[in-house]
Amino acid sequence: MPNFTVSALPTNYVDAETDIKSIKRWILSAVDELTYIFNNLDSTNVIEAAKVKAENIDTTNARIGNAQIGMLNAEKLKAGTIDTSLVKLSDSGGNLVISGSAISISDKNRTRFEAKFDRAANRFNFVLYNKSGGPTVSIDSSGDAHFGGVVEGSQIFSSTIVGTDSDSYTDTDGGVFAEINQKGIKVMQDKNYTRSQKIGMSVADNGTAYLVLGAGDGSGKKVINGVEYTNGAFKIEKDETYTSMGIVGSSPFINFWDSGELWLDGSAVKINGVNVLAKLNSLSSEIDAIKQKLNSSTSQSTNE
C-alpha cells in the first residue's frame, strides 16, 4: 500500500493568518496524498480491511490469494477452473449435484441418474435408477450396456441377441437361453460348463428352411447358415417342393410333396405297435398264393 508521507499537523503557531495558511497547505497535501492512495489500491497492496465497499473498485485485474466469502452472487461470475473435489455445486432444490468426479440428479426421495468416474475401477459409469432406487440402465466406459428393467420399443435393431447375462455366457454357465443373429435362432443349454444346441432354426441361401431339435450325438457335424446339425438330431426341412422330417444322419422317413403325395420310408413302419410294412408284405404274399391256386384251378378245368 502507498505510504502516507504528509507530516503531522503544525503545532507551532505564529499568528492567525500565518497559521490558517499553514493548516490549509497541510489539508491540501493530505487530500492529494489520500487521492493518490485510493486511486492506486489493488489486491497487492490491500492486506486487510474490516469492511470494503466495492462499488467503485476496478477489479478487472484483481488477484485474491485466499478469500473467505460468506455469500457470493454469481450471476456474472466467470471462472476458468473450479475444483469440484473442493467445491460442491448444486441447484437450489438439491436435485442436481456436481461433486468430485460425479454428476447426480435426484427426485425428492433418491438418486435417479448418476454419471461418474470410478477411480478404483478406472472406468466411467452412467446409470439410470427406477423409482425404487434399483439400477435399470447402465453403460460403462467399455461400451457395455446393462438393462435391468422392462425395455419397450416399437423397433429394436440388434445384430445379436443373447438371452442370458454376459458373464454367464462367457463362462458357459447360462442355463437355457436363446441366441438370435443374422444366421438363425438357437436355443442353447449350458450344462456342466458344456454348451449344446437344443433347437436350431435357420434359412439357407437357397431359401430352404430348417428346424432341428436336439443336440445329436456330436458326430457327422454339418453347419448350414450358422445352425449346427449332428447325427441323431431330429430335422424338419422345407424347400419349394416338399417338406421332410427325419433323423440327421439318416434318410428322411416322411416326405410331404406339394403335389399332395405322402412318402414314408424306413426299415419298419409301425402303427400302434404293428409293423405295417411287414403286414403289407405278408398280405401281398398271401394274395400271390391265392392267385396261384386260382390260376392252377382254372388251368385244370380247361384241360378237362
C-alpha positions as CSV (number, residue, x, y, z in Angstrom):
1,M,0.0,0.0,0.0
2,P,1.5,3.5,-0.8
3,N,2.9,5.3,2.2
4,F,1.2,8.4,3.7
5,T,4.0,10.9,3.8
6,V,2.3,14.1,4.9
7,S,3.9,15.5,8.0
8,A,2.0,16.0,11.2
9,L,-0.3,19.0,11.7
10,P,1.8,22.1,12.6
11,T,1.7,22.9,16.3
12,N,3.9,26.0,16.3
13,Y,1.5,28.9,15.9
14,V,2.7,32.4,14.9
15,D,-0.3,34.4,14.1
16,A,-3.8,33.7,12.9
17,E,-3.2,34.5,9.2
18,T,0.1,32.5,9.0
19,D,-1.4,29.6,10.9
20,I,-4.5,29.4,8.7
21,K,-2.3,29.3,5.6
22,S,-0.1,26.6,7.1
23,I,-3.2,24.4,8.0
24,K,-4.6,25.0,4.6
25,R,-1.4,23.8,2.9
26,W,-1.4,20.7,5.2
27,I,-5.0,19.8,4.3
28,L,-4.4,20.2,0.6
29,S,-1.3,17.9,0.8
30,A,-3.2,15.4,2.8
31,V,-6.1,15.4,0.3
32,D,-3.7,14.9,-2.6
33,E,-1.9,12.0,-1.0
34,L,-5.2,10.3,0.0
35,T,-6.5,10.7,-3.5
36,Y,-3.4,9.1,-4.9
37,I,-3.6,6.3,-2.4
38,F,-7.2,5.5,-3.1
39,N,-6.7,5.6,-6.8
40,N,-3.9,3.1,-6.6
41,L,-5.5,0.4,-4.4
42,D,-5.3,-3.1,-5.7
43,S,-5.1,-6.7,-4.4
44,T,-1.3,-6.4,-4.0
45,N,-1.3,-3.5,-1.6
46,V,-4.5,-4.1,0.4
47,I,-3.6,-6.6,3.1
48,E,-6.6,-6.5,5.4
49,A,-9.8,-4.5,5.7
50,A,-12.6,-4.9,8.2
51,K,-15.2,-3.8,5.6
52,V,-14.6,-2.8,1.9
53,K,-17.4,-1.3,-0.2
54,A,-16.5,-2.3,-3.7
55,E,-19.0,-0.2,-5.7
56,N,-16.2,1.9,-7.3
57,I,-13.3,-0.5,-7.1
58,D,-12.0,-1.7,-10.5
59,T,-11.4,-5.5,-10.2
60,T,-10.6,-6.1,-13.8
61,N,-7.2,-7.5,-12.9
62,A,-7.8,-8.3,-9.2
63,R,-5.9,-11.1,-7.6
64,I,-7.1,-12.7,-4.3
65,G,-4.8,-15.1,-2.7
66,N,-7.1,-16.5,-0.2
67,A,-10.7,-15.3,0.3
68,Q,-13.4,-16.2,2.8
69,I,-16.8,-15.3,1.4
70,G,-20.0,-15.8,3.3
71,M,-22.3,-15.4,0.3
72,L,-21.4,-14.8,-3.4
73,N,-23.8,-13.6,-6.1
74,A,-22.6,-15.5,-9.1
75,E,-24.8,-14.0,-11.8
76,K,-21.8,-12.6,-13.6
77,L,-19.1,-14.9,-12.2
78,K,-16.6,-16.0,-14.8
79,A,-14.2,-18.8,-13.7
80,G,-11.5,-20.7,-15.6
81,T,-11.4,-23.8,-13.4
82,I,-13.5,-24.8,-10.4
83,D,-12.1,-27.8,-8.5
84,T,-15.2,-30.0,-7.7
85,S,-13.2,-32.0,-5.2
86,L,-13.2,-28.9,-3.1
87,V,-16.5,-27.3,-4.1
88,K,-19.8,-29.0,-4.4
89,L,-22.2,-27.4,-6.9
90,S,-26.0,-27.9,-6.7
91,D,-29.2,-26.3,-7.7
92,S,-31.5,-24.6,-5.2
93,G,-33.6,-27.7,-4.7
94,G,-30.6,-30.1,-4.4
95,N,-31.9,-32.2,-7.4
96,L,-28.7,-31.6,-9.4
97,V,-25.3,-32.1,-7.6
98,I,-21.8,-31.9,-9.1
99,S,-19.2,-33.1,-6.7
100,G,-15.8,-34.7,-7.3
101,S,-16.0,-36.8,-10.5
102,A,-19.7,-37.4,-10.3
103,I,-22.9,-35.7,-11.6
104,S,-26.2,-36.9,-10.0
105,I,-29.8,-36.0,-10.5
106,S,-32.4,-37.0,-7.9
107,D,-36.0,-36.6,-7.1
108,K,-37.3,-35.8,-3.7
109,N,-36.5,-39.3,-2.4
110,R,-33.5,-40.9,-4.2
111,T,-30.9,-40.6,-7.0
112,R,-32.4,-41.2,-10.4
113,F,-29.3,-40.6,-12.7
114,E,-25.6,-40.7,-12.0
115,A,-22.6,-40.2,-14.2
116,K,-19.3,-40.6,-12.6
117,F,-15.7,-41.8,-13.0
118,D,-14.8,-44.7,-10.8
119,R,-11.2,-44.1,-9.9
120,A,-10.8,-47.5,-8.2
121,A,-12.0,-49.4,-11.3
122,N,-10.6,-46.8,-13.7
123,R,-13.8,-46.6,-15.7
124,F,-16.8,-44.4,-16.4
125,N,-20.4,-45.4,-15.4
126,F,-23.7,-43.9,-16.5
127,V,-26.7,-45.3,-14.5
128,L,-30.4,-44.7,-14.6
129,Y,-32.4,-45.7,-11.5
130,N,-36.1,-46.5,-11.2
131,K,-38.4,-45.0,-8.6
132,S,-37.4,-47.8,-6.1
133,G,-33.8,-46.9,-6.4
134,G,-32.8,-50.0,-8.4
135,P,-30.5,-49.6,-11.5
136,T,-32.4,-50.1,-14.7
137,V,-30.0,-48.9,-17.4
138,S,-26.2,-48.6,-17.1
139,I,-23.4,-48.0,-19.6
140,D,-19.8,-48.3,-18.7
141,S,-16.7,-46.9,-20.4
142,S,-16.1,-50.2,-22.3
143,G,-19.4,-49.6,-24.1
144,D,-21.3,-52.4,-22.4
145,A,-24.9,-51.6,-21.6
146,H,-27.0,-53.4,-19.0
147,F,-30.8,-53.2,-18.8
148,G,-32.3,-54.3,-15.5
149,G,-35.9,-53.2,-16.1
150,V,-38.6,-53.5,-18.8
151,V,-37.4,-52.4,-22.3
152,E,-40.2,-51.3,-24.6
153,G,-39.8,-50.1,-28.1
154,S,-41.6,-50.1,-31.5
155,Q,-38.4,-51.1,-33.2
156,I,-35.3,-52.7,-31.8
157,F,-32.3,-53.4,-34.1
158,S,-29.5,-55.7,-33.0
159,S,-27.0,-57.9,-34.8
160,T,-27.0,-60.4,-31.9
161,I,-29.4,-61.0,-29.0
162,V,-28.4,-63.5,-26.3
163,G,-30.9,-64.4,-23.6
164,T,-28.5,-64.5,-20.7
165,D,-26.1,-62.2,-18.9
166,S,-22.7,-61.6,-20.4
167,D,-20.7,-63.2,-17.5
168,S,-22.7,-66.4,-17.7
169,Y,-22.4,-66.5,-21.4
170,T,-18.6,-66.1,-21.3
171,D,-18.3,-68.8,-18.5
172,T,-20.7,-71.2,-20.4
173,D,-22.9,-71.2,-17.3
174,G,-26.0,-69.5,-18.8
175,G,-28.5,-72.3,-18.3
176,V,-31.1,-72.5,-21.1
177,F,-31.1,-69.4,-23.3
178,A,-31.9,-68.2,-26.8
179,E,-29.4,-66.7,-29.2
180,I,-30.5,-64.8,-32.2
181,N,-28.4,-63.4,-35.0
182,Q,-28.4,-63.0,-38.8
183,K,-27.8,-66.7,-39.3
184,G,-30.8,-68.0,-37.3
185,I,-32.3,-68.7,-33.9
186,K,-30.8,-71.2,-31.5
187,V,-31.9,-72.4,-28.1
188,M,-28.8,-73.4,-26.2
189,Q,-28.2,-75.2,-22.9
190,D,-25.1,-74.8,-20.7
191,K,-24.7,-77.8,-18.5
192,N,-21.5,-78.7,-16.6
193,Y,-19.9,-75.9,-18.4
194,T,-20.6,-77.5,-21.8
195,R,-22.8,-75.7,-24.3
196,S,-25.1,-77.7,-26.5
197,Q,-27.6,-76.6,-29.1
198,K,-31.1,-77.9,-28.4
199,I,-33.1,-76.1,-31.0
200,G,-31.9,-74.6,-34.2
201,M,-33.9,-72.6,-36.8
202,S,-32.4,-71.1,-39.9
203,V,-33.0,-70.4,-43.6
204,A,-30.2,-71.3,-46.1
205,D,-29.2,-69.0,-49.0
206,N,-31.4,-71.1,-51.4
207,G,-34.5,-70.5,-49.3
208,T,-34.7,-73.9,-47.6
209,A,-35.9,-73.6,-44.0
210,Y,-34.5,-75.8,-41.3
211,L,-35.7,-76.7,-37.8
212,V,-33.5,-79.0,-35.8
213,L,-34.4,-80.4,-32.4
214,G,-31.9,-81.9,-30.0
215,A,-28.1,-81.7,-29.9
216,G,-27.5,-85.0,-31.6
217,D,-24.6,-87.3,-30.7
218,G,-21.9,-84.9,-32.0
219,S,-20.9,-87.0,-35.0
220,G,-21.4,-86.1,-38.6
221,K,-21.3,-82.4,-37.9
222,K,-22.9,-80.3,-40.5
223,V,-23.4,-76.5,-40.4
224,I,-26.0,-74.8,-42.6
225,N,-26.1,-71.0,-42.4
226,G,-24.7,-71.0,-38.9
227,V,-27.0,-73.7,-37.5
228,E,-25.2,-76.8,-36.5
229,Y,-26.6,-80.3,-37.1
230,T,-25.1,-83.5,-35.9
231,N,-26.2,-87.1,-36.3
232,G,-29.2,-88.2,-34.1
233,A,-30.9,-84.8,-34.0
234,F,-34.4,-84.5,-35.4
235,K,-34.6,-82.3,-38.5
236,I,-37.5,-80.7,-40.4
237,E,-36.7,-79.3,-43.8
238,K,-38.9,-77.3,-46.1
239,D,-38.0,-76.1,-49.6
240,E,-40.0,-75.1,-52.6
241,T,-41.4,-78.5,-53.5
242,Y,-41.6,-80.7,-50.3
243,T,-41.4,-80.9,-46.6
244,S,-39.3,-83.7,-45.0
245,M,-38.8,-85.0,-41.5
246,G,-36.1,-87.3,-40.3
247,I,-33.1,-88.0,-38.1
248,V,-29.9,-86.3,-39.1
249,G,-27.5,-88.8,-40.5
250,S,-30.3,-91.0,-42.0
251,S,-32.7,-90.6,-44.9
252,P,-35.9,-88.7,-44.2
253,F,-38.7,-91.1,-43.2
254,I,-41.6,-88.7,-44.0
255,N,-41.9,-86.6,-47.2
256,F,-44.8,-84.3,-47.9
257,W,-44.8,-83.3,-51.5
258,D,-46.5,-80.1,-52.6
259,S,-48.3,-82.3,-55.2
260,G,-50.2,-84.0,-52.4
261,E,-48.1,-87.2,-52.2
262,L,-47.0,-88.6,-48.9
263,W,-43.9,-90.8,-48.8
264,L,-43.0,-93.0,-45.8
265,D,-39.6,-94.5,-45.6
266,G,-37.8,-96.6,-43.0
267,S,-36.8,-100.2,-42.1
268,A,-40.1,-100.6,-40.2
269,V,-43.3,-98.5,-40.3
270,K,-45.4,-99.3,-37.2
271,I,-48.9,-98.1,-36.3
272,N,-50.0,-98.9,-32.7
273,G,-47.0,-101.3,-32.5
274,V,-48.0,-103.2,-35.6
275,N,-45.3,-103.3,-38.3
276,V,-47.4,-102.0,-41.2
277,L,-44.8,-102.8,-43.8
278,A,-44.3,-106.3,-42.6
279,K,-48.1,-106.8,-42.5
280,L,-48.5,-105.5,-46.1
281,N,-45.7,-107.8,-47.3
282,S,-47.4,-110.8,-45.6
283,L,-50.8,-109.9,-47.2
284,S,-49.1,-109.5,-50.5
285,S,-47.6,-113.0,-50.2
286,E,-50.9,-114.5,-49.2
287,I,-52.6,-112.8,-52.2
288,D,-50.0,-114.1,-54.5
289,A,-50.5,-117.6,-53.2
290,I,-54.3,-117.3,-53.7
291,K,-53.7,-116.1,-57.2
292,Q,-51.5,-119.1,-57.9
293,K,-54.2,-121.5,-56.6
294,L,-56.9,-119.8,-58.7
295,N,-54.7,-119.9,-61.8
296,S,-53.9,-123.6,-61.2
297,S,-57.7,-124.5,-60.8
298,T,-58.6,-122.6,-63.9
299,S,-55.9,-124.5,-65.9
300,Q,-57.2,-127.9,-64.7
301,S,-60.8,-127.1,-65.6
302,T,-59.8,-126.0,-69.1
303,N,-57.9,-129.3,-69.7
304,E,-60.9,-131.4,-68.7
